[in-house]
């Protein structure tokens, strides 16, 4: 039987800007690569990309990727499920699709529990939604640390290759901080104390 800490990994995306929105144009930086995308929960629009993450319940990044900001989350989820190679995932409603969830189970042997819309016929009870929201706070914390401590949104990249290199470097730095905390016997995600 799997340890509760490894029972599932958590999937999510976050928007990062490519450049300032007012400078976005058809011939400028990231032309044909970045796109305008919106964040429903924060009611913001960004010209840039989605950073996709699969995170363990301890906050360890297991897989990551990059897609245009206006990308549907379900294909991104497929990439993460294939790259992570774990057997159970918890995701938000952006990944919810009966057909996709069946496909992931058949193709990858991975159970993806994506919180359906509250208005959906298969909506979860309030208690299950609260449980899932509590478990998903781990990935929200990881995203906050990547944005705040590692300046994920302020990457200053001028090319897609440069952006990918900076993204990988920030994730490596985050992981090294966790490894250092593990050696010091401290909680993995207490990274701010390493900066003091």
URBELUR-V421143 format. One line per field, one symbol per residue. ss: DSSP state (H for helix, E for strand, C for the rest). Layout:
# URBELUR-V421143
ss = ???
This chain:
# URBELUR-V421143
ss = CCCHHHCCEEEEEEEEECCCHHHCCCCCCCCCCCEEEEECCCCEEEEEEEEEEEEECCCCEEEEEEEECCCCHHHHHHHHHHHHCCCEEEECHHHCCHHHHHHHHHHHCCEEEECCCCCCCCCCCHHHHHHHHHHHHHHHHHHHHHHHCCCCCCCCCCCHHHHHHHHHHHHHHHHHHHHHHHHCCCCCCCCHHHHC
